[in-house]
């Protein structure tokens, strides 16, 4: 049962979710939910199940047990139209996955035109608005190969937003970037958080987690070990695995 306020529906809810790769039990009895407008950072050591967790939310990875709900809808129901469902989720990957032979503008308008069948003028106007939001209005006619990694990832964020999804998922969106480009992507993510967009972010960017998110979910060996507010997570971690993780990842003074 959900423990949210009666009458409210969490945007995302995991209910006793398990997943295996063969004999490898990668998600173990996952129970947690994300409220509408909430920003949740999922972190943990390599191999803890973070990326698998986030990829189950748009069915890039199947689950073997339990249920996942998006805005009250069982996303593994046999009757679900998976392609239509995926339009409702914005996903930003580690690698940018842009179409190299298309301009920036065409990358952002592709799904609205092909999937939503929106009029070209309307789709392009909205795409230009999104490119303005991510600071790339001047690059609309450029091709991905002529952009920096940080610029390509910002285009990928604009593309994910083009379908007006109710939730945005980020799977280590800065891990493939050179250090000097990380900040420009995190700045865009910060602005999305301020706009009240529901976000689940798998990331090692602890500054972002501390400053921006509402909750930090820490995973280890396929389980959620800690689910806490940022202050409690960073200032007073009561789990030895979290203390070790933070000691390894945070700069020493």
C-alpha positions as CSV (number, residue, x, y, z in Angstrom):
1,X,0.0,0.0,0.0
2,X,1.1,3.6,-0.7
3,X,1.8,5.7,2.3
4,X,1.1,9.0,0.6
5,X,-1.6,11.4,1.6
6,X,-5.1,10.0,0.9
7,X,-6.3,11.2,-2.5
8,X,-2.8,11.8,-3.9
9,X,-1.1,9.5,-6.4
10,X,2.7,9.2,-6.4
11,X,4.1,9.8,-9.9
12,X,6.3,6.6,-9.6
13,X,5.8,3.7,-7.2
14,X,7.8,0.5,-6.9
15,X,6.0,-2.2,-5.1
16,X,8.1,-5.3,-4.1
17,X,10.1,-5.3,-7.3
18,X,12.6,-8.0,-8.1
19,X,14.8,-8.5,-11.1
20,X,17.3,-11.1,-12.1
21,X,19.9,-11.4,-14.9
22,X,20.0,-15.2,-15.0
23,X,21.2,-16.2,-11.4
24,X,22.2,-12.6,-10.6
25,X,19.6,-11.0,-8.4
26,X,20.1,-7.3,-9.3
27,X,17.0,-5.7,-7.7
28,X,15.8,-7.1,-4.4
29,X,12.4,-6.2,-3.1
30,X,12.4,-2.6,-4.1
31,X,9.8,-0.5,-2.4
32,X,9.8,3.3,-2.8
33,X,7.8,6.1,-4.5
34,X,8.4,9.5,-6.0
35,X,5.8,12.2,-5.5
36,X,4.8,14.6,-8.3
37,X,7.3,17.4,-8.6
38,X,9.9,15.6,-6.4
39,X,13.6,15.3,-7.4
40,X,15.1,12.1,-6.2
41,X,18.8,11.2,-6.6
42,X,19.7,7.5,-6.7
43,X,23.3,6.8,-5.9
44,X,25.5,4.0,-4.7
45,X,28.6,2.0,-5.7
46,X,29.2,0.6,-9.1
47,X,27.1,-2.5,-9.7
48,X,24.5,-1.7,-7.0
49,X,21.6,-1.8,-9.4
50,X,21.0,2.0,-9.9
51,X,20.9,2.1,-13.7
52,X,18.8,-1.1,-13.8
53,X,16.4,0.4,-11.4
54,X,15.8,3.5,-13.5
55,X,15.6,1.5,-16.8
56,X,12.7,-0.5,-15.4
57,X,10.6,2.7,-15.1
58,X,10.3,3.0,-18.9
59,X,10.5,-0.8,-19.5
60,X,13.9,-0.8,-21.1
61,X,14.5,-3.6,-18.5
62,X,11.8,-6.1,-17.6
63,X,11.1,-7.1,-14.0
64,X,10.3,-10.6,-12.8
65,X,8.3,-9.8,-9.6
66,X,6.4,-6.9,-8.2
67,X,4.7,-3.9,-9.8
68,X,5.7,-0.4,-11.0
69,X,3.2,2.3,-11.3
70,X,3.4,5.6,-13.2
71,X,0.8,8.1,-12.0
72,X,-1.3,5.2,-10.8
73,X,-1.0,3.1,-14.0
74,X,0.5,-0.4,-13.8
75,X,3.2,-0.2,-16.4
76,X,3.7,-3.9,-16.7
77,X,0.0,-4.6,-17.3
78,X,-0.5,-6.9,-20.3
79,X,-2.8,-4.4,-21.9
80,X,-0.3,-1.6,-21.8
81,X,0.7,0.0,-25.2
82,X,4.5,0.2,-24.5
83,X,5.3,2.6,-27.3
84,X,2.5,5.0,-26.2
85,X,3.6,4.6,-22.6
86,X,7.3,5.5,-23.4
87,X,6.2,8.8,-24.8
88,X,5.2,9.8,-21.2
89,X,8.7,9.4,-19.9
90,X,11.7,11.5,-20.8
91,X,15.0,9.5,-20.6
92,X,18.4,11.1,-20.7
93,X,21.2,8.5,-21.2
94,X,24.9,8.5,-20.4
95,X,25.6,8.6,-24.1
96,X,23.7,11.2,-25.9
97,X,22.1,9.0,-28.6
98,X,21.4,11.9,-30.9
99,X,20.8,11.2,-34.6
100,X,24.1,12.3,-36.2
101,X,22.7,12.9,-39.6
102,X,20.0,15.3,-38.3
103,X,20.3,18.9,-37.2
104,X,19.8,19.8,-33.6
105,X,16.3,21.2,-34.4
106,X,15.4,18.0,-36.3
107,X,16.6,15.8,-33.4
108,X,14.3,17.7,-31.0
109,X,11.3,17.7,-33.3
110,X,11.6,14.1,-34.5
111,X,9.4,12.5,-31.8
112,X,6.7,15.2,-31.7
113,X,6.4,15.0,-35.5
114,X,6.6,11.2,-35.9
115,X,5.0,10.0,-32.8
116,X,2.6,12.7,-31.7
117,X,1.9,13.9,-35.3
118,X,2.0,17.5,-34.2
119,X,2.0,20.2,-36.9
120,X,5.5,21.0,-38.0
121,X,5.2,24.7,-37.2
122,X,4.0,24.0,-33.7
123,X,6.7,21.3,-33.1
124,X,9.5,23.5,-34.3
125,X,8.3,26.5,-32.3
126,X,8.3,24.4,-29.1
127,X,11.7,22.9,-30.0
128,X,13.2,26.3,-30.3
129,X,11.7,27.2,-26.9
130,X,13.4,24.2,-25.4
131,X,16.7,24.9,-27.0
132,X,16.5,28.4,-25.6
133,X,15.9,26.8,-22.1
134,X,19.0,24.7,-22.4
135,X,21.1,27.6,-23.8
136,X,21.4,26.3,-27.3
137,X,19.0,28.4,-29.4
138,X,21.9,29.5,-31.6
139,X,22.8,25.8,-32.4
140,X,19.4,24.8,-33.9
141,X,20.9,24.2,-37.4
142,X,24.1,22.6,-36.3
143,X,24.8,18.9,-36.4
144,X,25.7,16.9,-33.3
145,X,29.2,16.1,-34.5
146,X,30.0,19.9,-34.4
147,X,28.9,20.2,-30.7
148,X,30.8,19.6,-27.5
149,X,29.7,16.7,-25.3
150,X,28.0,19.1,-22.9
151,X,26.1,20.7,-25.7
152,X,25.1,17.3,-27.1
153,X,23.8,16.3,-23.7
154,X,21.8,19.5,-23.4
155,X,20.2,18.8,-26.8
156,X,19.4,15.3,-25.5
157,X,17.6,16.9,-22.5
158,X,15.7,19.2,-24.8
159,X,14.7,16.2,-27.0
160,X,13.5,14.3,-23.9
161,X,11.4,17.4,-22.9
162,X,9.8,17.7,-26.3
163,X,7.0,15.2,-25.6
164,X,6.1,17.1,-22.4
165,X,6.7,14.0,-20.2
166,X,5.3,14.0,-16.6
167,X,8.6,12.5,-15.4
168,X,12.2,12.8,-16.4
169,X,14.8,10.0,-15.9
170,X,18.5,10.7,-15.9
171,X,21.0,7.8,-16.1
172,X,24.4,9.2,-15.1
173,X,23.9,12.1,-17.6
174,X,27.4,13.6,-16.9
175,X,29.5,10.5,-16.7
176,X,30.6,10.6,-20.3
177,X,31.5,14.3,-20.2
178,X,34.8,16.0,-19.7
179,X,34.9,17.7,-16.2
180,X,34.6,21.2,-17.6
181,X,31.3,20.3,-19.3
182,X,29.6,18.7,-16.3
183,X,28.5,22.1,-14.9
184,X,26.6,23.2,-17.9
185,X,24.5,20.0,-17.9
186,X,23.9,20.2,-14.1
187,X,22.8,23.8,-14.5
188,X,20.0,22.7,-16.9
189,X,19.0,20.0,-14.5
190,X,18.9,22.5,-11.7
191,X,16.6,24.7,-13.7
192,X,14.2,21.8,-14.4
193,X,14.1,21.0,-10.7
194,X,13.1,24.6,-10.0
195,X,10.3,24.3,-12.5
196,X,8.7,21.4,-10.5
197,X,9.4,18.6,-13.0
198,X,9.4,15.2,-11.4
199,X,12.9,13.8,-11.8
200,X,14.8,10.6,-10.9
201,X,18.5,11.0,-11.4
202,X,21.1,8.3,-11.1
203,X,24.3,10.3,-10.6
204,X,27.6,10.5,-8.7
205,X,27.3,14.3,-8.7
206,X,26.9,14.7,-4.9
207,X,26.9,18.5,-5.1
208,X,23.8,18.3,-7.2
209,X,22.3,15.8,-4.8
210,X,23.0,18.0,-1.8
211,X,21.8,21.3,-3.3
212,X,18.9,20.2,-5.5
213,X,17.2,17.0,-4.7
214,X,14.4,16.3,-2.2
215,X,15.6,12.8,-1.3
216,X,18.6,10.7,-1.7
217,X,18.1,6.9,-2.3
218,X,21.3,4.9,-1.7
219,X,21.6,1.4,-3.2
220,X,24.0,-1.4,-2.4
221,X,23.9,-4.9,-3.8
222,X,20.4,-4.5,-5.4
223,X,18.7,-3.1,-2.3
224,X,17.7,0.3,-1.1
225,X,19.8,0.8,2.0
226,X,19.0,4.4,2.8
227,X,16.1,6.7,1.7
228,X,16.7,10.1,3.3
229,X,16.6,13.9,3.0
230,X,19.9,15.3,1.7
231,X,20.8,16.9,5.1
232,X,20.4,13.6,6.9
233,X,22.2,11.7,4.2
234,X,25.3,13.9,4.0
235,X,25.6,15.3,7.5
236,X,24.6,12.4,9.6
237,X,24.7,9.1,7.7
238,X,23.8,6.3,10.1
239,X,24.7,3.4,7.7
240,X,28.4,2.3,7.5
241,X,28.1,1.6,3.8
242,X,26.9,5.1,3.1
243,X,29.7,6.5,5.3
244,X,32.3,4.5,3.3
245,X,30.7,5.6,-0.1
246,X,30.8,9.3,0.9
247,X,34.4,9.0,2.2
248,X,35.4,7.6,-1.2
249,X,33.5,10.1,-3.4
250,X,33.6,13.4,-1.5
251,X,36.8,15.6,-1.7
252,X,38.8,15.5,1.5
253,X,39.4,18.8,3.2
